[in-house]
Amino acid sequence: MPPATRPPSVTVVIDRDDDVIHTHTALAAHHPPSGRVTLHPGPGTSSETGLAHDLLAALNKPPLLTGRFPGGRQPAWAAVTAWMTALPVTRLTVLRAHRLTTHRTMRLLELRALTGIHLTLVCHRPRLPAALYRALQTADYSLTTDLDAARRHYYGMPIAEPPLADESAGTAGRWLTLPALERLISYDSPRPCIDPCAPPSIIWRHRPPPVPLTAHTAQKVARRLHAATAHPRLAAAVAVALFTGASFQQLATARPRDYDTAAATLALHDRARYTDGCAAHPVPPWAGVFLRAAACFTRLVSGEDQELLAAPDDRAHLLRVAETAKLRPPQPPAARREGPVGRVEWDWRERQEAERYEAVPISRVRPSRR
């Protein structure tokens, strides 16, 4: 989705003598929470997909996307575009730009056009190589050889949004047990609405609302989800489950049109009223970045009529993302566990309810009328 305003001109820094101070200055500016990303492309590859994986790694994300995709190909560039759109990234500096092929440079220029980032290319040669020169003929660009001018482009203006605090090494590996995930594996089976649906705000009639995460817990959850996957839709699906308490089947009913960015609401559908019917849920600020990334990713990859969050075949991938982030629902007592120690039992709540239903005396079951 092109930005509303024209993207800034590309800056090309000419490092004539391959001076190490240019590289150190650019790398020192790298700080994604402040909106600055410096990419040092991995050596030994000239593929466009490899460059996208390098960008995902620079955003502190696993470079490979888990999940199912059309044609079996990972839409890595769509994921990069989605995260750069949703995160507060405004500046991208690419070192060793003289090694870029024309196609890789064109990919970076396309990313700039879609996200509006300020792109700086550092060429460690006295002049532009032919491949880079050809690609730049399609964009506005300026050249500089001055280190102070280059530093201003690397840093730009700092972003006021505070960065996510890192977890201590002692707590990062611990599980976060979150009751809102109890219904993620549920036996209900709502379907998406075929006709246009503008549901009202959620009214919790048949189940209690999930307890909102504290600011500290929400920060830890967001940090873990960012590090667990580069897949915007799967990360968003876990985030949505935490503030809606929805099942996997209900998460799959959401489409891009169901996310209202201005109102900060997300509509989930349930025509058969397995739970509380079609309803719009308020999106907490910490989850907004995941939904913005998912909406951008879905539109780039599949369009408005596809799932905004997890697709029906993504359940195993979704649970793997949650487990990678060390997020789980309450677990059964050791004496009631059915699986091996250490494995997350996602259907513990459903089994409890089924056991209670089976324990109801026959005399209390109302006979059917014929």
Salt bridges, closest charged atoms under 4 A:
ASP15 OD2 - HIS124 ND1 2.81
ASP18 OD1 - ARG96 NH2 3.11
ASP18 OD1 - HIS124 ND1 3.37
GLU48 OE1 - ARG107 NE 2.89
GLU110 OE1 - ARG107 NH1 3.94
ASP140 OD2 - ARG6 NH2 2.49
ASP148 OD1 - ARG151 NH1 2.84
GLU167 OE1 - ARG223 NH2 2.21
GLU167 OE1 - ARG224 NE 2.89
ASP188 OD2 - ARG183 NH2 2.54
ASP258 OD1 - HIS269 NE2 2.99
ASP276 OD2 - ARG207 NE 3.51
GLU304 OE2 - ARG299 NE 2.75
ASP305 OD1 - ARG257 NH1 3.46
GLU307 OE1 - ARG233 NH2 3.95
ASP313 OD2 - ARG68 NE 3.59
GLU338 OE2 - ARG351 NE 3.51
GLU345 OE2 - ARG337 NH2 3.78
GLU345 OE1 - ARG351 NH2 2.85
ASP347 OD1 - ARG351 NH1 2.87
GLU350 OE2 - ARG349 NH1 3.14
GLU353 OE2 - ARG349 NH2 2.66
GLU355 OE1 - ARG336 NH2 2.73
